[in-house]
Amino acid sequence: MRALKCSTLVLAIIVLLLGGCGTIVPGSTHSETRSLVADLPAEHYRSIAVFVENFDEIDRLPAEQAIIGSLGSFGVRAVSGPALFEGRHLDDQSKAKLVQKDFDAVLYVSTGGKVASEQKMENLVYNGQDVIYVAGGIPWYPLKTQHYIIKADGSVYKPVIANKLKSDLQDTKTNIQVWSSETIVTGDADQYGNPSGMTGTPVDYSTMLLDAAKQIAIKMREDHVI
């Protein structure tokens, strides 16, 4: 179906710093989406065929369902692109005609893959022996140092899982790519290290996908795409 695309919108390279000011609580996620918009029609897109690409097979369906569900929450008729062709023996031209007939746009979402990364913990300090939770400038209690990453300057980081999703929306009537975005999503990779002193579990990757899909749909609404 990528053959349907006849023009390419150049997406500016976006550098997202994973080191933030906040604290990731075990089992939680954080995501941020940046977008580039061009040549949008006067009316919003109300029907979209969704194709997810480069995902591991175990993650492909959850990613697809998360995106379809998030778009649906904004009243968009979103459908799995591959499901449209299931059981049909169609060439690329026939597939393109089918999509053009029934949908306003096609959304391609690809992943850069899951990678290990680090999140800076602004409310934690290292005193040379322990990691200390600090609030309001007051040190409260020590935490388990072995569950953190201590830098040479004494700054404290925690391990996270990070993933970058790239989304491209193509108008089926003009074959022009009208919207692009990049989403960085991170989740806790360690079951310890919650500044509340409690333990939890590493975030499930499907939760990260749900968070990222929600952010993609929200950004599309903010950009008046849907």
Backbone as a ProteinNet text record, in pm:
[ID]
protein_1_A
[PRIMARY]
MRALKCSTLVLAIIVLLLGGCGTIVPGSTHSETRSLVADLPAEHYRSIAVFVENFDEIDRLPAEQAIIGSLGSFGVRAVSGPALFEGRHLDDQSKAKLVQKDFDAVLYVSTGGKVASEQKMENLVYNGQDVIYVAGGIPWYPLKTQHYIIKADGSVYKPVIANKLKSDLQDTKTNIQVWSSETIVTGDADQYGNPSGMTGTPVDYSTMLLDAAKQIAIKMREDHVI
[TERTIARY]
81.3	0	85.2	212.4	298.2	314.3	290.4	301.6	198.5	95	-8.9	45.8	151	204.6	280.8	244.6	305.7	391	383.6	468.5	513	626.4	683.9	696	647	660.2	785.1	874.3	999.5	972.9	998.5	976.1	1103.9	1093.7	1210.2	1255.9	1387.1	1442.8	1417.5	1353.1	1314.2	1394.5	1464.5	1541.2	1463.1	1422.1	1346.4	1436.6	1456.7	1541.9	1464.6	1518.9	1452.5	1475.6	1578.6	1602.2	1508.1	1402.5	1303.1	1313.4	1217.4	1216.7	1131.7	1050.1	954.9	1009.2	922.9	956	863.8	919.4	836.9	807.7	683.8	643.4	639.6	691.3	689.4	552.3	552.2	427.2	363.2	422	362.6	440.8	383.6	449.5	442.9	524.2	521	542.6	470.2	488.6	478.2	539.5	536.8	535.4	450.8	436.6	461.3	542.9	566.4	518.5	461.5	404.5	438.7	415.9	433.4	311.2	246.9	120.2	136.5	71.1	73.5	-45.7	-102.6	-203.7	-327	-373	-494.2	-616.8	-713.7	-837.9	-923	-1027.7	-1114.9	-1188.1	-1226	-1298.7	-1204.4	-1237.2	-1156.2	-1170.7	-1069.2	-1075.6	-1161.4	-1257.9	-1350.4	-1338.1	-1269.1	-1249.3	-1103.9	-1036.6	-892.5	-858.6	-783.7	-729.1	-593	-570	-449.4	-356.8	-230.1	-127.5	-13.3	21	136.1	250.1	370.8	484.9	605.3	686.4	813.7	798.1	677.3	658.2	689.3	737.8	747.8	608.5	598.7	468	381.4	444.5	367.7	311.8	374.5	331.8	245	242.2	174.5	25.1	-42.4	-186.8	-222.6	-153.7	-184.3	-163.6	-58.5	-33.7	-146.4	-186.1	-294.1	-424.6	-457.4	-581.3	-579.2	-462.4	-451.1	-474.8	-418.8	-434.6	-578.3	-635	-773.4	-868.3	-846.2	-930.9	-918.4	-797.1	-775.5	-840.6	-829.9	-895.6	-1047.1	-1095.3	-1238.6	-1295.6	-1214.3	-1261.5	-1290.9	-1238.3	-1266.5	-1368.1	-1438.2	-1543.9	-1496.6	-1371.4	-1317.9	-1346.6	-1389.6	-1404.8	-1268.2	-1199	-1064.7	-1070.6	-1005.4	-1011.6	-871.2	-844.8	-717.4	-701.6	-595.5	-569.8	-552.1	-464.2	-445.1	-572.9	-662.2	-787	-876.7	-861.5	-941.3	-911.7	-787.7	-744.8	-741.1	-770.9	-762.9	-858.7	-806.8	-887.4	-914.2	-860.2	-878.6	-746.5	-754.2	-635.3	-636.4	-575.7	-578.6	-436.9	-420.5	-291	-285.8	-169.6	-152	-248.8	-275.2	-365.8	-507.7	-549.3	-683.6	-694.4	-587.4	-586.1	-598.2	-523.4	-526.6	-666.1	-730.4	-864.9	-965	-949.6	-1039.8	-1028	-904.6	-882.2	-931.5	-902.6	-945.8	-1097.8	-1164.9	-1310.7	-1376.5	-1320.2	-1388	-1330.1	-1215.1	-1150.7	-1103	-1103.7	-1054.1	-902.1	-842	-697.2	-642.6	-510.1	-438.3	-334.4	-331.2	-233.3	-133.3	-6.2	102	174.8	188.7	260.1	371.4	494.6	609.2	684.8	758.3	831.9	981.9	1054.3	1199.6	1252.1	1160.7	1200.6	1221.7	1207	1225.4	1374.7	1413	1553	1560.6	1669.6	1693.9	1745.4	1694	1737.8	1739.5	1756.3	1765.8	1680.3	1625.5	1544.2	1607.6	1637.9	1698.1	1594.2	1634.2	1545.4	1583.3	1511.1	1547.4	1525.4	1439.1	1412.5	1490.1	1590.2	1677.1	1821.3	1894.4	2035	2117	2245.1	2335.3	2433.9	2442.9	2529.8	2664	2694.4	2820.2	2802	2686.6	2657.2	2516.7	2420	2281.3	2217.5	2110.8	2024.2	1917.3	1902.6	1812.3	1698.5	1576.3	1459.4	1448.9	1440.5	1436.4	1307.7	1236.8	1115.1	1116.1	1091.5	1091.6	1226.6	1332.7	1467.4	1506.7	1418.6	1445.4	1469.4	1583.6	1607.1	1518.3	1448	1351.7	1401.5	1436.5	1478.8	1561.8	1644.6	1727.9	1648.8	1694.9	1634.9	1742.1	1699.5	1791.5	1879.8	2004.9	2096.9	2115.8	2111.7	2141.6	2038.3	1924.2	1821.5	1827.8	1935.4	1952.6	2085.7	2100	2224.1	2283.9	2402.7	2468.2	2574.1	2562.5	2659	2779.4	2887	3009.2	2987.5	2891.7	2865.9	2767.6	2726.4	2635.2	2488.5	2456.9	2317	2264.3	2133.2	2070.9	1973.8	1985.1	1897.2	1835	1725.4	1668.2	1650	1655.8	1641.3	1497.3	1480.3	1348.5	1356	1239.8	1225.9	1175.4	1235.2	1192.4	1162.2	1068.9	1034.6	993.8	1028.1	988.7	896.3	780	683.4	674.4	676.2	661.6	528.4	450.2	317.5	310.6	258.1	239.6	96.1	27.1	-110.6	-114.5	-175.6	-184	-329.2	-357.7	-491	-513.6	-623.8	-647	-695.4	-746.8	-796.8	-684.7	-586.4	-477.2	-346.1	-339.6	-216.4	-104	-138.6	-39.9	-31.5	89.9	109.6	84.4	-15.4	-60.1	-22.2	21	52.2	153.4	248.8	348.9	375.1	416.8	451.3	553.9	621	708.6	668.3	654.2	612.6	719.5	767.2	858.3	778	782.7	712.7	813.2	807	897.4	818.4	874.1	810.6	914.9	877.9	967.8	1020.2	1151.6	1211.7	1256.8	1233.3	1278.3	1161.3	1156	1042.9	1062.5	1179.9	1205.8	1231.7	1259	1300.3	1190.5	1072	963.5	996.3	1003.4	1036.3	939.2	823.2	732.4	780.3	884.5	938	872.2	771.6	700.7	761.4	734.5	780.8	663.7	695.6	592.5	641.7	595.1	640.3	678.2	770.4	804.7	680.1	674	556.8	541.9	419.8	392.3	399	460.7	478.9	345.6	242.3	111.2	57.7	92.6	52.7	121.6	247.8	321.3	256.8	214.3	151	19.3	-57.5	-184.3	-160.6	-58.4	-25.7	15.8	103.8	150.8	36.6	-50.3	-163.6	-256.7	-278.9	-364.2	-303.8	-172.1	-105.5	-109.3	-97.7	-105.7	-243.1	-348.1	-484.5	-511.2	-464.1	-482.2	-413.9	-293.2	-220	-290.7	-347	-422.2	-543.6	-609.8	-721.8	-675.3	-566.8	-514.1	-472.4	-423.9	-380.6	-495.2	-617.8	-737.8	-732.9	-671	-667.2	-792.7	-837.7	-959.2	-1061.1
-120.5	0	126.3	116.9	233.4	285.1	198.6	241.8	347.2	359.5	458.6	598.8	613.4	744.2	798.4	917.5	973.9	1095.9	1150.2	1263.5	1247.3	1307.2	1290.4	1424.5	1428.7	1548.2	1532	1628.2	1618.4	1648.4	1552.5	1569.5	1619.2	1734.1	1790.5	1694.7	1684.1	1598	1660.5	1585.1	1637.2	1565.9	1642.3	1583.8	1600.9	1490.4	1494.7	1447.4	1530.4	1494.8	1407.2	1288.8	1197.7	1240.3	1317.9	1364.2	1477	1450.5	1552	1596.1	1677.1	1729.7	1644.5	1558.3	1485.2	1354.1	1281.5	1152	1048.3	939.7	831.2	734.2	714.9	619.2	480.6	377.5	243.7	205.5	146.5	105.8	215.3	336.5	447.3	474.3	558.7	594.5	745.1	791.3	932	938.5	1024.6	1037.4	1183.1	1213	1347	1335.6	1415	1409	1545.6	1549.5	1669.5	1640.5	1741	1715	1823.1	1790.3	1882	1868.6	1981.1	1979.6	2052.7	2000.5	2068	2023	2118	2087.2	2016	2053.9	1991.3	2042.1	1955	1999.2	2079.5	2141	2222.7	2136.4	2014.4	1926	1826.7	1791.8	1695.8	1555.7	1472.5	1333.5	1253.3	1183.1	1107.7	956.5	910.9	766.9	743	656.9	636.7	488.2	442.9	307.3	311.2	220.5	223.1	107.9	140	40.3	61.5	-40.2	-31	-111.9	-59.4	-117.2	-131	-231.7	-255.8	-300.7	-330.2	-380.2	-529.3	-574.5	-717.9	-777.7	-899.3	-960.4	-959.4	-978.3	-982.4	-844	-738.9	-602.3	-539.5	-598.1	-534.7	-516.8	-623	-614.8	-520.5	-529.1	-432.8	-287.6	-262.9	-126.9	-82.5	-170.1	-138.7	-111.1	-195.1	-178.7	-51.4	-18.2	103.2	227.5	230	345.6	356.6	244.2	244.7	290.2	239.5	277.7	425.2	477.8	619.3	709.9	675	753.4	743.9	624.5	604.7	688.8	716.7	798.1	941.6	981.5	1114	1108.4	996.9	984.4	949.4	904.9	867.4	719.6	689.3	549	498.8	434.7	383.3	231.8	179.5	36.7	-14.1	-137	-200.6	-214.8	-158.3	-169.5	-313.4	-391	-529.7	-612.4	-582	-657.2	-636.4	-523.6	-497.1	-595.8	-643.6	-729.7	-877.4	-906.3	-1044.3	-1134.7	-1243.1	-1339.1	-1297.8	-1184	-1137.5	-1145.9	-1183.6	-1188.5	-1065	-957.3	-829	-783.1	-722.6	-662.2	-523.9	-459	-330	-224.3	-227.1	-127.6	-145.6	-269.4	-297.1	-258.7	-282.3	-243.1	-91.5	-20.7	125.5	178.2	119.5	162.8	137.3	24.5	-9.1	93.4	127.3	224.3	362.8	402.8	534.5	547.4	437.3	439.2	454	388.6	379.2	467.6	532.2	607.5	744	837.7	972.7	978.3	893.5	901	766.2	753.8	635.3	681.7	616.9	649.2	534.9	567.2	470.5	502.4	402.8	421.9	318.1	364.5	274.2	297.4	196.5	204.9	198.2	270.8	262.5	151	81.6	-29	14.1	-81.5	-54.4	-48	52.6	65.7	99.3	61.2	96.8	240	317	455.8	493.2	623	670.1	794.6	809.7	926.1	995.2	1124.4	1197	1221	1198.7	1213.9	1341.2	1450.4	1580.1	1588.7	1503.6	1510.7	1405.5	1346.9	1252.9	1303	1286.3	1325.3	1209.6	1209.4	1107.2	1175.5	1128.3	1192.2	1122.1	1033.5	959	820.4	798.1	666.4	618.9	709	672.6	766.8	716.3	801.4	855.6	987.6	1051.7	1119.9	1097.2	1166.4	1304.2	1408.6	1546	1612.4	1678.6	1751.8	1885.1	1992.2	2123.9	2162.5	2107.5	2136.3	2059.7	1972	1895.5	1748.6	1690.3	1547.2	1465.2	1365.4	1290	1151.5	1067.9	933	871.9	773.9	708.3	602.6	573.2	470.2	368	260.6	154.3	200.6	229	285.5	193.7	62	-31.1	-27.8	35	41.9	172.4	248	373.3	375.7	474.1	495.7	625.7	617.3	734.5	784.8	910.4	969.8	1023.4	1055.9	1103.9	1233.7	1315.4	1442.7	1428.8	1304.5	1280.8	1284	1318.2	1318.9	1176	1162.3	1030.4	1008.1	892.2	853	718.2	685	552.1	490.9	359.9	295.6	300	328.8	329.6	259.9	218.6	169.2	285.2	305.1	414.6	362.1	428.3	391.4	517.3	521.9	634.3	583.3	644.8	609.4	723.9	690.3	789	765.4	870.3	860.4	949.7	896.1	971.3	952.8	1063.2	1057.2	1101	1017.7	1043.8	1057.8	1165.2	1189.2	1092.6	1019.1	919.7	981.3	1102.7	1166.7	1232.1	1287	1358.2	1280.4	1174	1097.5	1181.9	1288.7	1375.5	1347.4	1340.8	1325.6	1460.1	1466.1	1594.3	1617.6	1513.7	1528.4	1423.2	1462.6	1370.1	1402.3	1302.9	1327.7	1226	1262	1169.2	1169.5	1050.6	1035.6	958.9	1016.4	946.2	901.3	772.4	720.7	645.6	667.6	601.6	535.8	430.9	360.5	307.2	290.1	242.3	103.4	85.7	-43	-120.4	-64.9	-128.9	-136.3	-242.6	-258.6	-181.2	-119.7	-41.8	104.6	183.8	320.6	422.8	386.2	482.1	574.2	706.9	797.1	791.9	731.6	717.5	609	536.3	429.8	296.2	293.1	169.8	103.3	-24.5	-95.8	-119	-145.8	-172	-274.6	-267.7	-358.9	-278.2	-329.6	-258.9	-239.5	-129.6	-101.1	-203.7	-244.3	-334.9	-256.8	-317.3	-244.2	-206.2	-287	-253.8	-124.5	-97.8	27.3	145	127.4	231.4	258	152.6	168.7	244.3	213.5	284.1	432.9	462.8	601.6	674.2	610.5	672.9	692.5	592.8	602.2	716.1	731.7	840.1	975.2	987.8	1113.3	1145.7	1043.2	1063.4	1117.4	1054.5	1097.7	1238.7	1268.6	1402.3	1507.4	1476	1570.6	1591.2	1485.1	1497.9	1588.8	1579.2	1665.6	1810.6	1828.8	1963.3	2030.8	1950.4	2003.8	2013.9	1983.8	1991.2	1893.5	1778.6	1672.6	1589.1	1562.5	1482.4	1562.9
0	0	0	41.5	38.5	-103.5	-204.2	-342.7	-376.4	-293.7	-315.8	-299.2	-223.1	-193	-313.4	-362.2	-481.1	-452	-331.4	-296.4	-153.6	-120.2	12.5	81.8	202.7	284.4	368.6	360.1	433.9	580	665.3	808.8	874	941.3	1009.2	1117.7	1135.2	1238.1	1374.4	1459.4	1590.3	1697.9	1778	1887	2016.1	2075.7	2201.2	2313.9	2411.6	2523.7	2620.2	2644.9	2738.7	2883.2	2906.6	3042	3075.5	3152.4	3184.6	3327.9	3369.3	3505.4	3597.4	3543.1	3625	3674.7	3737.5	3791.2	3731	3681.1	3629.9	3742.9	3772.1	3874.3	3811.7	3878.5	3821.7	3768.9	3649.6	3588	3507	3502	3429.1	3301.1	3215.4	3091	3071	2979	2939.6	2789.2	2721.6	2577.3	2535	2422.6	2366.2	2214.6	2149.9	2004.6	1942.7	1838.8	1758.9	1617.3	1550.8	1418.8	1318.7	1190.5	1079.5	990.2	959.6	886.4	754.1	649	517.9	434.3	358.6	256.7	310.7	429.4	482.6	407.2	383.5	318.8	415.9	366.4	451.6	553.6	515.2	605.2	672	795.5	868.7	808.6	832.9	787.3	884.4	831.6	915.9	899.1	795.8	777.3	737.1	812.3	794.3	798.6	699.8	700.4	769.2	862.3	945.3	909.3	884.9	858.9	957.9	1035.8	1126.5	1066.2	1076.5	1007	1099.9	1073.5	1143.1	1287.7	1331.8	1467.4	1472.9	1589.2	1611.3	1598.6	1554.1	1530.4	1655.6	1771.3	1895.3	1931.2	1878.6	1910.9	1802.3	1684.4	1571.1	1596.6	1638	1660	1774.9	1892	1998.1	1954	1874.1	1825	1733	1643.6	1549.4	1623.8	1720	1795.6	1879.1	1934.7	2015.5	1930.7	1811.5	1722.6	1673.1	1632.2	1584.8	1696.2	1817.4	1929.5	1964	1959.6	1992.2	1888.6	1761.7	1657.4	1671.7	1705.6	1723.4	1835.9	1938.1	2050.2	2007.8	1892	1837	1723.1	1712.4	1613.1	1474	1461.4	1330.8	1303.9	1182.2	1143.3	1099.9	1193.3	1167.9	1154	1050.9	1019.2	989	1026.4	994.7	843.5	788.5	646	600.7	667.8	627.2	632.4	727.9	740.1	618.8	550.3	430.9	319.5	316.7	206.5	244.3	370.1	417.9	339.5	289.7	213.9	70.6	28.6	-108.8	-183.8	-307.6	-391	-480.5	-429.3	-497.8	-530.1	-645.8	-677	-612.8	-620	-553.7	-605.7	-735	-792.3	-739.2	-727.4	-675.6	-528.1	-452.4	-311.7	-298.1	-382.2	-378.2	-410.5	-510.7	-549.3	-437.5	-369.6	-259.4	-146.6	-112.7	-6.1	-47.5	-168.9	-217.7	-219.6	-246.6	-255.7	-118.5	-18.3	110.9	221.5	196.9	304.5	258.2	353.4	325.8	327.3	411	428.4	473.3	462.9	510.4	611.5	727.9	830.8	842	817.9	834.6	965.2	1052	1178.1	1185.7	1196	1203.9	1333.6	1377	1502.2	1477.5	1560.9	1556.4	1644.9	1714.9	1800.9	1944.9	2035.7	2177.9	2211.6	2287	2326.6	2474.4	2536.3	2675.5	2680.1	2773.8	2786.7	2933.9	2961	3097.6	3116.9	3236	3271.9	3391.1	3376	3486.3	3595.4	3720.5	3835.1	3909.1	3882.1	3937.4	4087.6	4142.4	4286.9	4365.6	4301.5	4370.7	4362.9	4472.3	4475	4532.7	4498.5	4551	4644	4767.7	4866.7	4882.1	4787.3	4795.2	4852.1	4915.2	4972.3	4938.6	4947.7	4922.3	4821.1	4755.8	4675.4	4768.9	4772.3	4866.5	4791.9	4840.5	4785.6	4850.5	4766.4	4815.1	4768.4	4860.2	4826.1	4899.7	4826	4887.5	4943.5	4883.2	4931.1	5055	5101.9	5224.2	5189.9	5231.2	5209.2	5301.9	5244.3	5322.5	5362.9	5266.3	5303.1	5190.7	5224.4	5123.3	5046.5	4925.4	4842	4804.3	4740.5	4703.1	4586.3	4616.2	4517.5	4397.9	4418.7	4309.8	4197.3	4220.7	4117.6	4038	4058.7	3987.1	3913.9	3828.8	3755.1	3806.3	3864.2	3922	3824.7	3784.8	3693.7	3772.1	3700	3763.5	3840	3793.3	3861	3977.2	4006.4	4117.3	4079.7	3956.7	3914.1	3907.1	3928.8	3940.4	3824.3	3761	3651.5	3685.2	3617.2	3632.2	3493.8	3482.8	3351.7	3303	3174.6	3112.7	2978.1	2930	2793.8	2709.2	2594.3	2507.5	2367.7	2301.7	2164.3	2089	1961.8	1877.2	1767.1	1756.4	1652.4	1552.4	1425.1	1318.5	1249.4	1235.4	1174.4	1051.5	942.2	818	770	744.1	695.6	549.9	467.5	324.4	279.7	210	154.3	37.8	40.4	-65.6	-196.1	-188.6	-311.5	-391.1	-320.8	-388.2	-387.4	-305.8	-287.1	-228	-156.7	-95.2	54.5	105.4	248.8	314.7	400.2	453.2	599.7	668.6	810.3	851.7	933.2	985.9	1132.2	1206.4	1346	1393.8	1501.3	1571.8	1718.7	1774.3	1913.5	1989.5	2097.1	2187.4	2308.5	2337	2454.9	2541.5	2671.7	2764.4	2876	2931.2	3042.2	3137.9	3262	3366.2	3331.6	3341.1	3308.1	3431.6	3550.2	3673.2	3770.7	3848.2	3939.6	4069.5	4085	4205.3	4169.5	4269.7	4245.7	4251.4	4294.9	4311.1	4429.5	4406.9	4517.3	4634.3	4617.8	4731.6	4826.9	4784.2	4867.6	4841.7	4754	4724.1	4601.8	4585	4466.6	4373.1	4249.2	4150.1	4050.9	3930.3	3826.4	3703.4	3621.1	3498.7	3412.8	3342	3261.1	3149.4	3121.1	3011	2880.2	2777	2651.3	2587.8	2607.4	2551.5	2612.5	2738.9	2802.1	2735.4	2699	2626.9	2491.9	2423.5	2293.2	2305.8	2410	2432.4	2456.8	2536	2564.9	2437	2358	2234	2135.5	2122.6	2029.6	2069.5	2198.4	2247.3	2211	2229	2198.6	2048.7	1965	1819.9	1782.3	1835.9	1804.9	1857.4	1977.6	2034.4	1947.4	1901.1	1817.2	1684.3	1629.2	1504.3	1523.9	1638.6	1666.5	1684.7	1758.5	1780.4	1649.3	1555.7	1425.9	1325.6	1371.6	1288.4	1169.7	1195.6	1094.7	1102.7	1225.7	1245.4	1326.2
[MASK]
++++++++++++++++++++++++++++++++++++++++++++++++++++++++++++++++++++++++++++++++++++++++++++++++++++++++++++++++++++++++++++++++++++++++++++++++++++++++++++++++++++++++++++++++++++++++++++++++++++++++++++++++++++++++++++++++++

